[in-house]
Amino acid sequence: MLWFWIATSVPLALLSLAAFLGGWWTLAAFLYMTAFVHVMDRLIQGTVARIKSSGEFPSGRRLSILLGLSHFALIAFAVVALSGGSGLGIAEQILCFLAFGLFFGQVSNANAHELIHKGDRFSRRLGTWVYITLLFGHHTSAHTRVHHIWVATPNDPNSPRKGESFYRFWPRAWIGSFREGLKAETALRARKSAPPPSWTHPYVTYVGGAALCLLFCYLTLDWKGLMAYVLVTAYAQMQLLVSDYVQHYGLERRQLDTGKYEPVGPKHSWNAPEFYSSALMLNAPRHSDHHINPTRDYPSLRLAKDTMPILPRSLPLMGSLALWPRMWRRVMDPRVAQLGKSGDCD
């Protein structure tokens, strides 16, 4: 667990200092989320999660709760800094925007994703509210009730097709996940013997919570605060969706003679073995094992290079490459085709 704590707590401190002190702290926060993580991936080898002598993995719940609670302070810091409330200059605001957006999209998202899969109500609600403050609350329902059921099939809006650029996938996934999550939640409520009150529908919380966040930013920091909030959350959402794009690009589950799809297996997600970026993202790059075992705690997620598709570079680097569609297809389409021909993950 030590590396998870180090990788995620350092940017918490750097971003907090950058928001209010500016100067070199803004550059340090940006470089940490980009160059430093890449360098550490190249320098450090080995597994992220260290097994105890008993053979059991440590729990990551305490770190997840800390990151979830810290997120609310950080997003407030980001809006204040980006709206000019802390006196940062233009260059400092740009660096803060990029650093905060990367953190929210890669760390807060990965952590909220972990929390909504937990069994206890507090963790799930905390993860939900992290997504709501990112104006992406519906992801809570779409991810658990749609994506995990229909991943790598045409029924999942968050599974990109081979040849589909990220810029086509982005709006399709956002709108599709909102709509399909709403349908799934509504259908689930309709099956109950005594339909619950309409105000208890999760989408009331998602939309209402987002509206309250927007109103609060406007009332406290005027239009500048509102604009800063919308822009940084939009950037964070892009980071979230580009992770979905990279981790499922071109992979498909075979449809059986019965009309059903084969069970989700190791070959239906792309994975990345890099050490430090995996620690920063709470092992989100070990994506195949998460889909096979959705409730497995992130420190214990496993990676089997011989049975799981492996990305040629780390998840953050591949996310950057996905923004260049022609080069992305040049790198990834042959790998997708090879998987389809051989049926293995070499």
URKAFEN-V379513 format. One record per backbone hydrogen bond with DSSP energy under -1.0 kcal/mol. NH is the residue of the N-H (numbers start at 0). CO is the residue of the C=O. E is the energy in kcal/mol with one decimal. If there is no record, write none. Layout:
nh = [NH & NH]
co = [CO & CO]
e = [E & E]
This chain:
nh = [4 & 5 & 6 & 7 & 8 & 9 & 12 & 13 & 14 & 15 & 16 & 17 & 18 & 20 & 21 & 24 & 25 & 27 & 28 & 29 & 30 & 31 & 32 & 35 & 36 & 37 & 38 & 39 & 40 & 41 & 42 & 43 & 51 & 54 & 63 & 64 & 65 & 66 & 67 & 68 & 69 & 70 & 73 & 74 & 75 & 76 & 77 & 78 & 79 & 80 & 81 & 82 & 83 & 84 & 86 & 92 & 93 & 94 & 95 & 96 & 97 & 98 & 99 & 100 & 101 & 102 & 103 & 104 & 105 & 106 & 107 & 108 & 110 & 111 & 112 & 113 & 114 & 115 & 117 & 123 & 124 & 125 & 126 & 127 & 128 & 129 & 130 & 131 & 132 & 134 & 135 & 138 & 139 & 141 & 142 & 143 & 144 & 145 & 146 & 147 & 149 & 150 & 152 & 155 & 158 & 163 & 168 & 169 & 171 & 172 & 173 & 174 & 175 & 176 & 177 & 178 & 179 & 180 & 181 & 182 & 183 & 184 & 185 & 186 & 187 & 188 & 189 & 190 & 191 & 199 & 200 & 203 & 204 & 205 & 206 & 207 & 208 & 209 & 210 & 211 & 212 & 213 & 214 & 215 & 216 & 217 & 218 & 219 & 220 & 221 & 224 & 225 & 226 & 227 & 228 & 229 & 230 & 231 & 232 & 233 & 234 & 235 & 236 & 237 & 238 & 239 & 240 & 241 & 242 & 243 & 244 & 245 & 246 & 247 & 249 & 250 & 252 & 255 & 258 & 261 & 267 & 269 & 270 & 271 & 278 & 279 & 280 & 281 & 282 & 283 & 285 & 286 & 289 & 290 & 291 & 292 & 295 & 299 & 300 & 306 & 307 & 310 & 317 & 318 & 319 & 320 & 321 & 322 & 323 & 327 & 328 & 329 & 330 & 331 & 332 & 335 & 336 & 337 & 338 & 339 & 340 & 341 & 342]
co = [0 & 1 & 2 & 3 & 4 & 5 & 8 & 9 & 10 & 11 & 12 & 13 & 14 & 16 & 17 & 21 & 22 & 23 & 24 & 25 & 26 & 27 & 28 & 30 & 31 & 33 & 34 & 35 & 36 & 37 & 38 & 39 & 55 & 51 & 59 & 60 & 61 & 62 & 63 & 64 & 65 & 66 & 69 & 70 & 71 & 72 & 73 & 74 & 75 & 76 & 77 & 78 & 80 & 79 & 83 & 88 & 89 & 90 & 91 & 92 & 93 & 94 & 95 & 96 & 97 & 98 & 99 & 100 & 101 & 102 & 102 & 103 & 106 & 107 & 108 & 109 & 110 & 111 & 114 & 119 & 120 & 121 & 122 & 123 & 124 & 125 & 126 & 127 & 128 & 131 & 130 & 135 & 136 & 137 & 138 & 139 & 140 & 141 & 141 & 142 & 145 & 146 & 149 & 152 & 155 & 160 & 164 & 165 & 167 & 168 & 169 & 170 & 171 & 172 & 173 & 174 & 175 & 176 & 177 & 178 & 179 & 180 & 181 & 182 & 183 & 184 & 185 & 186 & 188 & 196 & 197 & 200 & 200 & 201 & 202 & 203 & 204 & 205 & 206 & 207 & 208 & 209 & 210 & 211 & 212 & 213 & 214 & 215 & 216 & 217 & 220 & 221 & 222 & 223 & 224 & 225 & 226 & 227 & 228 & 229 & 230 & 231 & 232 & 233 & 234 & 235 & 236 & 237 & 238 & 239 & 240 & 241 & 242 & 243 & 159 & 247 & 151 & 259 & 255 & 253 & 264 & 246 & 308 & 284 & 274 & 275 & 276 & 278 & 277 & 280 & 282 & 284 & 285 & 286 & 287 & 288 & 292 & 296 & 297 & 303 & 303 & 270 & 313 & 314 & 315 & 316 & 317 & 319 & 320 & 323 & 324 & 325 & 326 & 327 & 328 & 331 & 332 & 333 & 334 & 335 & 336 & 337 & 338]
e = [-2.2 & -2.6 & -2.7 & -1.8 & -2.2 & -1.8 & -1.8 & -2.4 & -2.7 & -1.6 & -2.2 & -2.6 & -2.2 & -3.0 & -1.1 & -1.5 & -1.2 & -2.7 & -2.4 & -2.0 & -2.9 & -2.2 & -1.8 & -2.9 & -1.1 & -1.7 & -2.7 & -2.7 & -2.0 & -1.6 & -2.0 & -2.7 & -2.1 & -2.0 & -2.0 & -2.6 & -2.3 & -2.7 & -2.4 & -2.5 & -2.6 & -1.6 & -2.5 & -2.6 & -1.3 & -2.5 & -2.7 & -1.9 & -2.3 & -2.6 & -2.8 & -1.6 & -1.0 & -2.2 & -1.1 & -2.4 & -2.3 & -2.2 & -2.4 & -2.8 & -2.2 & -2.6 & -3.1 & -2.2 & -2.2 & -2.2 & -3.0 & -2.3 & -2.4 & -2.7 & -2.0 & -1.5 & -2.7 & -2.9 & -2.7 & -1.7 & -2.5 & -2.4 & -1.7 & -1.8 & -2.7 & -2.5 & -2.6 & -2.3 & -2.4 & -1.8 & -2.0 & -2.3 & -2.2 & -2.1 & -2.8 & -2.0 & -2.0 & -2.8 & -2.7 & -1.2 & -2.8 & -1.1 & -3.0 & -1.9 & -3.0 & -1.6 & -1.2 & -1.7 & -1.5 & -1.9 & -2.3 & -3.0 & -1.2 & -3.3 & -2.3 & -2.4 & -2.2 & -2.5 & -1.8 & -2.4 & -3.0 & -2.1 & -1.8 & -2.2 & -2.3 & -2.4 & -2.4 & -2.4 & -2.1 & -2.1 & -2.0 & -1.1 & -1.2 & -1.9 & -1.7 & -1.6 & -1.1 & -2.4 & -2.5 & -2.3 & -2.6 & -1.9 & -2.3 & -2.2 & -2.1 & -2.3 & -2.5 & -2.6 & -2.1 & -2.1 & -2.7 & -2.0 & -2.5 & -1.7 & -1.7 & -2.0 & -2.8 & -2.5 & -2.3 & -2.4 & -2.5 & -2.4 & -2.1 & -2.0 & -2.1 & -1.9 & -2.6 & -2.1 & -1.8 & -2.1 & -2.7 & -2.5 & -1.4 & -1.7 & -2.5 & -2.5 & -2.7 & -1.1 & -1.5 & -1.5 & -3.0 & -3.4 & -1.9 & -2.7 & -1.6 & -2.9 & -2.0 & -1.4 & -1.8 & -2.6 & -1.9 & -1.4 & -3.9 & -1.7 & -2.0 & -1.5 & -1.0 & -2.0 & -1.9 & -2.6 & -1.8 & -1.8 & -1.3 & -1.4 & -1.7 & -3.5 & -2.5 & -2.2 & -1.7 & -2.1 & -1.9 & -1.2 & -2.2 & -2.6 & -2.7 & -1.8 & -2.0 & -3.1 & -1.8 & -2.4 & -2.6 & -2.2 & -2.0 & -1.9 & -1.7 & -2.8 & -2.2]
